[in-house]
Amino acid sequence: MKSTRKKTPSFSFLSWVALVALLTAMAYVGGAILARRWMTPSLALPGPTPTPQPRVPSATTIGPDEPVEGTLDSEAFHEWQFQGEAGQSAVVEMWFHPGSGSSVEAELIVRLIGPTGSLLAEKQGSVFLPPYLFQSSLPATGLYRLQVSPLSGSPGRYSIDLALSDGLTQPTPGTPPIRPTAPPLDDPPATVAAQFKWPTTRRAISGWTFHDPGNPGHIGLDIAAERWDPIVAVLDGKVVFAEWGGGYGNLVIVEHEGGWSSYYAHLTEIAVDRGQEVRQGETLGGAGTTGYSTGTHLHFELRYRGRPVDPHIHLP
C-alpha cells in the first residue's frame, strides 16, 4: 500500500546561502548605525551656535600732540595706548570727516582706562558733536588705553589727538577744562588764514563757540542768522559735500588750497552741487535750522589738514 502523506519541501543549499547573506548585511548596517551614535554623540546633538565676537585689533601707541587717524566700522572697536605719569592732565579730542567716509548719523563712545584696568572717564559723541574727554590728574605712572567703540552706525574715518601736561586743578562748575597749551605740530599759516572772509554779514554768536565752556566738544561757531540769510564761501574752493549731514542738517563742505576746508551747517536749502567750483563770497545756501538745531543759525567750522581750528582766530 502506498502512503498518501505529502513530503514537506526542504530548503535547497542556495536558499540557505541567500538567507545567511541577508542576515549578515542587516547586522552590518545596524552595527554601523549604532557605532555612529555611540562613538560620535556630538554630531547627533548639535550645540548652540557660538556668538560672534567683535574684532579687537591690538592697541596702537599714540603720542601727545600727534593727531592720528583711524577708520571704525560698526562691528569692531579700536584701542590706542599712551604712557602717562602720575599727576599729569590728559585731554582727548576727536573729530570726524563727513564726505570722506564718516557716516553722518553714527554715534560712539570713548573710554579712558588706567594701568590697572579701571575705567577713569568716558564720553559719548557723534559726528556732529564729537567726544571731548578731560582727565585732570592721572592716578599713576603707567600705560593708559583709549578705547573707541561704535554705539550706532559706522563712524568711519576719524582723527584723535592727545594732549598731556602738568597736573591741572579740576575746573569749577561753569568753567571750561583748561586744554594744555602745547602748540600742535602743524600750526595753520597766518598768511593763508588772513584771506578768509565771514560766511555771513552777521557777526553775533547766538550759541556755542569753539570748545565752548558749556560744550567743550563743540568744534565750530554758532553765528546768529535769520532764515534765508545768504551763506557764502569764505574763500575760493571746491564743494566736496552738499547734502543732508545728520546732526549738521543740510551741510556744505568746501575744500580750499593749502589744506583748508570750511563747513556750513543747518542750511534751510543748499544752492550748490558736489564737485562745483565756487568763488569767495558766492552763495552756498540759505540759513536755517535743519538737523540738530534749536533755532535759526549757521554752524560754521574751519579745518586745517582735517583738524578743527578756532574760526575766531582766522576770520577778519
matplotlib code that plots the C-alpha trace (Angstrom):
import matplotlib.pyplot as plt

x = [0.0, 1.3, 1.4, -0.8, 1.2, 2.9, 6.5, 7.5, 9.8, 13.2, 15.5, 18.0, 21.6, 21.3, 18.4, 20.5, 23.3, 20.9, 19.4, 22.9, 24.0, 20.8, 21.3, 24.9, 24.1, 21.4, 23.8, 26.5, 24.1, 22.6, 26.1, 27.3, 24.3, 24.8, 28.6, 28.0, 25.6, 27.8, 31.1, 30.2, 27.2, 28.3, 27.4, 23.8, 23.2, 24.4, 25.1, 24.2, 25.6, 28.6, 28.1, 30.3, 32.9, 33.9, 37.1, 39.7, 42.8, 45.9, 46.5, 48.4, 50.6, 49.7, 51.9, 51.0, 50.1, 50.5, 47.0, 46.4, 43.6, 41.5, 38.5, 35.9, 33.1, 30.0, 31.4, 34.8, 36.4, 39.8, 42.3, 45.1, 47.7, 50.0, 52.5, 51.3, 52.8, 51.0, 49.6, 49.5, 46.4, 45.1, 42.8, 41.5, 39.9, 38.2, 36.8, 35.3, 35.3, 31.9, 32.2, 35.4, 33.9, 32.2, 28.5, 26.7, 24.3, 26.9, 27.4, 30.2, 31.8, 35.4, 36.8, 40.0, 41.3, 44.0, 47.1, 45.2, 42.3, 40.0, 37.7, 38.7, 36.4, 34.1, 32.3, 29.6, 29.6, 28.6, 30.0, 28.3, 29.2, 32.4, 33.6, 35.9, 37.5, 39.3, 41.1, 42.6, 45.1, 46.3, 46.3, 49.6, 52.5, 52.0, 50.4, 46.9, 44.4, 41.8, 39.0, 36.8, 33.6, 30.7, 27.2, 25.2, 26.0, 29.5, 31.6, 34.1, 37.2, 38.1, 41.0, 42.1, 44.5, 46.0, 47.5, 49.4, 50.7, 51.5, 48.6, 45.7, 43.1, 39.6, 37.6, 34.8, 31.2, 30.5, 34.1, 35.8, 38.5, 41.9, 43.4, 47.2, 48.9, 51.5, 51.2, 50.2, 52.8, 51.1, 50.2, 48.0, 49.9, 48.7, 49.2, 46.6, 44.2, 44.2, 42.5, 39.2, 36.0, 33.0, 30.4, 27.5, 27.0, 26.2, 28.9, 27.0, 27.4, 24.0, 25.0, 28.2, 31.7, 34.7, 35.3, 32.6, 32.6, 29.2, 30.1, 33.9, 33.3, 31.8, 34.3, 32.8, 31.0, 27.2, 26.6, 23.3, 21.2, 17.7, 16.0, 17.2, 20.1, 22.6, 25.5, 28.7, 32.0, 34.8, 37.4, 37.7, 37.4, 35.6, 32.4, 33.1, 29.9, 26.4, 23.6, 21.9, 24.6, 22.8, 23.1, 24.6, 21.3, 21.8, 25.6, 28.0, 31.8, 34.2, 37.9, 40.4, 44.0, 46.7, 45.0, 42.0, 38.3, 35.1, 31.8, 28.4, 25.6, 21.8, 21.1, 17.4, 18.4, 21.6, 22.3, 25.5, 26.3, 29.1, 32.1, 31.2, 34.0, 33.0, 34.4, 34.9, 31.6, 29.5, 26.2, 26.2, 22.7, 20.3, 20.5, 18.1, 17.6, 17.8, 19.4, 20.4, 19.4, 17.0, 16.8, 17.9, 21.7, 24.8, 27.1, 30.5, 33.7, 37.2, 39.6, 43.3, 44.6, 41.4, 41.8, 39.2, 40.7, 39.0, 37.3, 37.5, 41.3, 41.3, 38.3, 38.9]
y = [0.0, 3.4, 6.3, 9.4, 11.9, 14.8, 15.4, 18.8, 20.6, 21.4, 24.4, 24.0, 24.8, 28.1, 29.2, 28.8, 30.8, 33.7, 33.8, 33.9, 36.8, 38.8, 38.4, 39.4, 42.6, 43.6, 43.1, 45.2, 48.1, 48.1, 47.9, 50.9, 53.0, 52.1, 52.8, 56.3, 57.0, 55.6, 56.9, 60.5, 61.7, 65.4, 65.0, 63.8, 66.5, 69.9, 72.5, 76.2, 78.5, 80.4, 84.2, 86.1, 88.1, 91.7, 92.1, 93.6, 95.0, 95.3, 98.7, 101.3, 103.8, 107.4, 110.4, 113.7, 116.4, 114.0, 113.5, 110.1, 108.6, 105.5, 104.1, 102.5, 100.3, 99.1, 95.7, 96.5, 98.8, 100.5, 100.8, 103.3, 103.4, 106.1, 106.4, 108.7, 110.0, 110.4, 113.9, 114.7, 116.0, 114.4, 115.9, 113.6, 115.4, 113.7, 114.8, 113.1, 113.6, 113.8, 113.4, 111.3, 108.1, 109.1, 108.2, 111.4, 109.5, 107.5, 107.6, 106.3, 106.3, 106.9, 105.4, 106.2, 103.1, 103.2, 101.0, 98.7, 98.3, 100.7, 103.0, 106.6, 108.5, 108.0, 110.3, 109.7, 111.7, 111.8, 113.1, 116.5, 116.7, 114.5, 113.4, 115.6, 113.8, 115.6, 113.9, 116.5, 114.2, 110.7, 108.5, 106.6, 106.3, 103.6, 102.6, 104.0, 102.9, 104.8, 102.6, 103.9, 101.9, 102.4, 102.8, 103.1, 103.3, 103.2, 106.2, 105.8, 107.9, 109.8, 111.7, 111.6, 113.9, 113.5, 116.3, 115.8, 118.4, 119.0, 118.4, 120.8, 121.5, 120.3, 123.2, 124.6, 124.2, 126.6, 127.0, 125.0, 122.5, 124.1, 122.5, 122.1, 124.9, 122.9, 124.0, 121.5, 120.3, 121.9, 125.4, 126.9, 129.5, 133.0, 134.3, 131.9, 132.3, 136.1, 135.7, 134.4, 136.4, 135.9, 133.4, 135.9, 139.6, 139.0, 138.7, 137.9, 134.5, 133.0, 129.7, 127.8, 128.9, 126.8, 124.4, 126.3, 126.1, 124.6, 122.1, 121.5, 119.1, 121.8, 122.4, 125.5, 128.8, 129.2, 132.5, 134.4, 134.4, 134.9, 132.3, 132.5, 134.8, 134.1, 132.0, 132.4, 130.8, 132.2, 131.5, 130.1, 126.3, 123.2, 121.8, 118.2, 117.7, 119.2, 117.1, 116.0, 115.7, 114.1, 116.4, 119.1, 119.2, 120.4, 120.7, 122.1, 121.4, 123.4, 122.5, 125.3, 125.4, 124.9, 122.1, 124.2, 123.3, 125.1, 123.7, 125.4, 123.6, 123.8, 125.4, 125.6, 125.0, 124.1, 126.2, 124.3, 120.8, 118.5, 119.0, 122.6, 125.3, 128.3, 131.8, 133.7, 135.3, 133.0, 131.9, 128.3, 128.3, 130.0, 130.0, 127.7, 125.3, 121.8, 118.9, 119.2, 122.8, 124.7, 127.9, 129.5, 130.0, 129.0, 126.4, 127.2, 125.3, 125.8, 122.9, 122.8, 119.5, 118.0, 119.3, 121.9, 125.3, 128.2, 130.3, 133.4, 133.4, 133.2, 135.4, 139.1]
z = [0.0, -1.0, 1.6, 0.7, 3.0, 1.1, 1.7, 3.2, 0.8, 2.2, 1.7, -1.0, -0.5, -2.5, -0.3, 2.9, 1.3, 0.4, 3.9, 5.6, 3.3, 4.1, 7.8, 7.5, 5.6, 8.1, 11.0, 9.3, 8.6, 12.1, 13.7, 11.7, 12.8, 16.5, 16.2, 14.9, 17.7, 20.5, 19.2, 18.0, 20.0, 19.4, 15.8, 16.6, 19.2, 17.8, 20.4, 20.5, 17.7, 19.1, 19.4, 17.0, 18.9, 17.9, 16.1, 18.6, 16.9, 19.0, 20.7, 18.8, 20.5, 20.3, 21.2, 22.7, 20.1, 17.2, 15.8, 14.3, 12.1, 12.1, 10.4, 12.6, 11.3, 13.2, 14.3, 15.9, 18.4, 18.4, 21.2, 21.5, 24.3, 25.7, 28.5, 31.3, 34.5, 37.9, 38.2, 34.5, 33.0, 29.8, 27.1, 24.3, 21.3, 18.4, 15.1, 12.1, 8.3, 6.7, 3.0, 3.5, 4.9, 8.1, 8.5, 9.4, 11.7, 13.6, 17.4, 19.5, 23.0, 24.1, 27.3, 29.2, 31.0, 33.7, 34.1, 36.4, 34.0, 35.9, 33.9, 34.6, 32.2, 29.3, 26.8, 24.2, 21.0, 17.3, 14.1, 14.7, 18.4, 18.8, 22.3, 24.2, 27.2, 30.1, 33.0, 35.4, 37.1, 36.0, 39.1, 38.4, 36.1, 33.5, 30.3, 29.6, 27.0, 24.9, 23.7, 20.8, 20.3, 18.0, 19.5, 16.3, 12.6, 11.2, 12.4, 9.5, 9.3, 12.4, 14.0, 17.6, 19.4, 22.9, 25.0, 28.2, 30.6, 34.2, 36.6, 36.3, 39.0, 38.4, 36.9, 39.0, 37.6, 34.8, 33.7, 30.9, 31.3, 30.5, 27.5, 27.7, 25.8, 23.8, 20.2, 17.6, 15.2, 12.2, 13.0, 10.3, 8.2, 9.2, 5.6, 4.2, 7.1, 6.6, 3.2, 4.7, 4.9, 7.2, 5.8, 6.6, 7.1, 10.7, 13.4, 16.6, 18.2, 19.0, 20.6, 21.3, 20.4, 19.6, 22.6, 24.4, 28.3, 28.2, 25.5, 25.1, 22.2, 20.0, 17.2, 15.4, 15.8, 16.0, 14.2, 14.5, 11.4, 10.1, 7.9, 4.3, 5.1, 2.3, 3.4, 1.3, 0.7, 2.9, 0.2, -3.3, -3.4, -4.5, -3.0, -1.7, 0.2, -0.4, 1.1, 4.4, 7.1, 10.1, 13.1, 10.8, 8.9, 5.3, 5.1, 2.6, 2.8, 0.7, 0.3, -0.3, -1.3, 1.4, 3.3, 4.4, 4.4, 5.7, 6.9, 6.7, 8.6, 9.3, 5.9, 5.0, 1.4, -0.5, -3.6, -4.9, -6.1, -5.1, -7.4, -8.2, -8.1, -6.0, -5.6, -2.4, -1.5, -3.7, -2.2, -0.9, 0.5, 2.9, 6.7, 8.5, 11.4, 10.0, 11.8, 15.5, 16.0, 18.3, 16.2, 13.0, 12.9, 11.0, 12.5, 10.9, 11.1, 9.8, 9.5, 8.6, 7.3, 8.6, 12.2, 13.5, 14.4, 16.1, 13.4, 15.5, 15.2, 11.4, 10.4, 9.9]

ax = plt.figure().add_subplot(projection="3d")
ax.plot(x, y, z, "-o")
ax.set_aspect("equal")
plt.show()
